């Protein structure tokens, strides 16, 4: 379970960095990326844009790979332990089963005879 949590934290950190890098970029080469360079620096605006583009693709690939690894690292329970839903399904009462209800006791038959049965 510790590996899964560690990989999940790495995915979240990579996503956060990806958001920051995308926000820094500007499609026309200006934007916030231009503020990181100055005229006296050896790394120009174009090199900064190339670095940000490579960082974007690298982080995207890292997020993809880490997501696949995190899926494989999900802790699974042993076969003896089942989920609550499985237990509820197994213990469910069949709705088609007819409940056994107490039946009415027929009145005791009396030996009274009707006029038709009386031979007199």
Buried (B, 14 or more C-beta within 10 A) or exposed (E): EEEBEEBBEBBEBBBEBBEEBEEBBEEEEEEEBBEEBEEEEEEEBEEBBEBBEEBBEBBBEBBEEBBEBBEEBEEEEEEEEEEEEEEEEEEEEEEEEEEEEEEEEEEEEEEEEEEEEEEE
